[in-house]
Amino acid sequence: MKKFVLFCLALAMGVGVCAAAGKPAAKKIVTTVFVTDIDCDHCVKKIMNNVPSLGKGIKDVKVDLPKKEVTVVYDGTKNDDANIVKGFASLKVKAEPKKAAAEK
């Protein structure tokens, strides 16, 4: 009888652990182009050397100096455009998402 009770208890705990684990959250990869006020190679280096300052989940950063644009690819579950703009501000770079700049 004890073995049966222990077996049922272990089975219930196993089912509970599996249900609690569930499916991992799917990553939401987002690509946003930011219009910035950069104007020299020093600005580009400042951004590229401080990518962690832009926030969590950053996957890739590409800077286009002639267009004054920075393309950021990031995990949307860990970051958003507003936080990345704050990250640029911490580097003393003014930035805003390109779609917002086009609407003005």
C-alpha positions, -999 to 999 in steps of 0.1 A, spaced: 0 0 0 29 24 8 44 18 -26 12 26 -43 7 58 -24 43 69 -31 39 60 -68 7 81 -70 25 110 -52 55 108 -76 32 107 -106 12 137 -94 44 157 -88 58 147 -122 26 159 -139 27 191 -119 63 198 -129 56 192 -166 25 214 -165 44 242 -148 72 241 -173 49 246 -202 62 258 -236 90 283 -235 80 318 -247 86 323 -284 111 350 -293 98 379 -312 126 393 -333 120 430 -342 140 452 -366 137 489 -362 155 517 -381 163 547 -359 169 582 -373 198 597 -354 219 628 -351 252 611 -357 276 629 -380 311 613 -378 330 581 -374 335 588 -337 297 586 -333 296 553 -351 323 539 -329 306 552 -298 274 533 -307 292 501 -318 314 500 -287 284 504 -264 258 481 -278 249 467 -243 239 503 -234 210 500 -258 193 474 -236 187 436 -233 181 413 -262 200 432 -289 209 408 -317 225 431 -343 233 468 -348 241 484 -382 250 520 -386 246 539 -419 265 572 -414 255 589 -447 218 583 -440 222 590 -402 203 558 -395 209 529 -371 192 496 -377 187 476 -345 176 439 -345 164 428 -310 143 404 -291 109 421 -286 102 401 -255 132 417 -237 132 452 -252 112 478 -271 118 510 -291 113 533 -262 140 516 -241 164 516 -271 158 554 -275 167 557 -238 199 537 -245 209 560 -273 202 590 -250 226 575 -224 253 577 -252 242 613 -259 228 603 -293 193 616 -303 173 589 -319 137 581 -328 121 552 -348 121 560 -385 83 555 -389 77 582 -362 101 606 -381 82 600 -414 49 608 -398 60 643 -387 
